[in-house]
Amino acid sequence: MANRDVTIRTVKVEDLGQIRMVERASFPDPYPQLWFLMLHFKAREGFIVACKDGIVGYAISEIRGGRGHIISMAVSPESRGSGIGEALLEESIRRLDPRVNEIYLEVREDNQAAIRLYEKFSFRRTGEFIERYYPGGEAAVVMLRSSPKAG
């Protein structure tokens, strides 16, 4: 169940500093600030934030080659386990579903919490692995979800 005390909205440029803090606390190989700024303009409505006394998470998605792609998602460590990741994923799917037939994402193969979350939302492992996908050399598992396309 999504956290009802959190507001999900499209990112604003002034959010990028707080997003960077969530990113640094969440990943051993955080994306640079410039990457987030570029995606602020490129992904537009696909770049969303979770707000609860500041930014506590984000998700970035876009359409690539007619398919939805969830590029990145993170929730601050102190806010994990409270439904914020579910709320972000649910909103990303809601924004993509009417426009695509499927949504895919990559996830670290050892990130079981994320894999369970994605499976809860009908993502399935494709069997595809991308070796050395992450800067630390870890492989990524590719997951896919079929979406009803708007008629």
C-alpha positions as CSV (number, residue, x, y, z in Angstrom):
1,M,0.0,0.0,0.0
2,A,1.4,3.4,-1.0
3,N,2.2,5.9,1.7
4,R,-0.6,8.4,2.0
5,D,1.5,11.0,3.9
6,V,3.6,11.5,0.8
7,T,3.0,13.8,-2.1
8,I,4.2,12.6,-5.6
9,R,4.7,15.4,-8.1
10,T,6.8,16.3,-11.2
11,V,10.3,17.4,-10.3
12,K,11.3,21.1,-10.2
13,V,14.8,22.3,-10.9
14,E,15.1,23.5,-7.3
15,D,14.6,19.9,-6.1
16,L,17.8,18.7,-7.7
17,G,20.0,19.4,-4.6
18,Q,17.8,17.2,-2.4
19,I,17.6,14.5,-5.1
20,R,21.3,14.4,-5.2
21,M,21.4,13.9,-1.4
22,V,19.0,10.9,-1.7
23,E,21.1,9.5,-4.6
24,R,24.4,9.8,-2.6
25,A,22.8,8.1,0.4
26,S,21.3,5.3,-1.8
27,F,24.0,4.2,-4.2
28,P,27.7,3.4,-4.0
29,D,28.1,5.0,-7.4
30,P,25.8,8.0,-7.5
31,Y,24.9,9.8,-10.7
32,P,26.4,13.3,-11.1
33,Q,24.3,16.4,-10.6
34,L,24.6,17.3,-14.3
35,W,22.9,13.9,-15.2
36,F,19.9,14.9,-13.0
37,L,19.7,18.3,-14.6
38,M,19.8,16.8,-18.1
39,L,17.0,14.4,-17.2
40,H,15.0,17.2,-15.7
41,F,14.7,18.6,-19.2
42,K,14.7,15.3,-21.1
43,A,12.3,13.1,-19.1
44,R,10.0,16.0,-18.1
45,E,6.8,14.4,-16.7
46,G,8.6,11.2,-16.2
47,F,10.9,12.7,-13.5
48,I,8.9,12.6,-10.2
49,V,9.7,13.1,-6.6
50,A,8.2,12.0,-3.3
51,C,7.8,14.8,-0.8
52,K,7.4,14.5,3.0
53,D,9.1,17.3,4.8
54,G,11.4,17.6,1.8
55,I,12.4,15.2,-1.0
56,V,12.5,11.6,0.3
57,G,12.6,9.8,-3.1
58,Y,12.6,10.1,-6.8
59,A,11.8,8.1,-9.9
60,I,12.8,8.8,-13.5
61,S,11.2,7.2,-16.5
62,E,10.9,7.9,-20.2
63,I,9.8,6.4,-23.5
64,R,12.5,4.8,-25.6
65,G,11.8,3.2,-28.9
66,G,8.1,3.0,-28.0
67,R,8.8,1.2,-24.7
68,G,8.6,2.6,-21.2
69,H,11.9,2.6,-19.4
70,I,12.3,3.2,-15.7
71,I,15.8,4.8,-15.6
72,S,16.4,5.2,-11.9
73,M,14.5,5.2,-8.6
74,A,15.7,5.8,-5.0
75,V,14.2,6.4,-1.6
76,S,16.2,7.9,1.2
77,P,17.5,5.2,3.6
78,E,15.5,6.6,6.6
79,S,12.2,6.5,4.5
80,R,12.5,3.0,3.2
81,G,9.9,0.4,4.1
82,S,7.1,3.0,4.4
83,G,5.5,2.6,0.9
84,I,7.3,5.5,-0.8
85,G,9.0,3.3,-3.3
86,E,5.6,1.7,-4.1
87,A,4.0,5.1,-4.5
88,L,6.8,6.3,-6.9
89,L,6.7,3.1,-8.9
90,E,2.9,3.2,-9.1
91,E,2.9,6.8,-10.4
92,S,5.6,6.0,-12.9
93,I,3.6,3.1,-14.3
94,R,0.4,5.3,-14.3
95,R,2.2,7.9,-16.4
96,L,3.7,5.3,-18.8
97,D,0.9,2.7,-19.2
98,P,-1.4,4.6,-21.5
99,R,1.5,5.3,-24.0
100,V,3.4,2.0,-24.2
101,N,2.9,-1.7,-24.6
102,E,5.6,-2.6,-22.1
103,I,7.8,-1.1,-19.4
104,Y,11.3,-2.3,-18.7
105,L,14.0,-1.6,-16.1
106,E,17.4,-2.7,-15.0
107,V,18.2,-3.6,-11.4
108,R,21.3,-4.9,-9.6
109,E,21.1,-8.6,-9.4
110,D,21.7,-8.6,-5.6
111,N,19.0,-6.0,-4.9
112,Q,16.4,-8.4,-3.7
113,A,14.2,-5.7,-2.0
114,A,13.9,-3.8,-5.3
115,I,13.3,-7.0,-7.3
116,R,10.5,-8.0,-4.9
117,L,8.9,-4.5,-5.3
118,Y,9.0,-4.7,-9.1
119,E,7.6,-8.2,-9.0
120,K,4.7,-6.9,-6.9
121,F,3.9,-4.6,-9.8
122,S,4.0,-7.4,-12.4
123,F,7.5,-7.0,-13.6
124,R,9.1,-10.3,-14.5
125,R,12.7,-11.2,-15.1
126,T,13.4,-11.5,-18.8
127,G,16.4,-13.8,-18.3
128,E,18.6,-11.1,-19.7
129,F,21.6,-10.0,-17.7
130,I,23.8,-7.0,-18.6
131,E,27.3,-7.7,-17.4
132,R,29.2,-4.9,-15.7
133,Y,26.2,-2.6,-16.1
134,Y,27.0,-0.6,-13.0
135,P,30.2,1.3,-12.4
136,G,31.3,-1.0,-9.6
137,G,31.2,-3.9,-12.1
138,E,27.9,-5.4,-10.9
139,A,25.6,-7.0,-13.4
140,A,22.0,-5.9,-14.0
141,V,18.9,-8.0,-14.3
142,V,16.4,-6.8,-16.9
143,M,12.8,-6.9,-15.9
144,L,9.7,-6.3,-18.0
145,R,6.0,-5.5,-17.5
146,S,3.3,-5.6,-20.1
147,S,1.1,-2.5,-20.2
148,P,-2.3,-1.9,-21.7
149,K,-1.8,0.6,-24.5
150,A,-4.3,3.4,-24.9
151,G,-6.5,2.9,-27.9
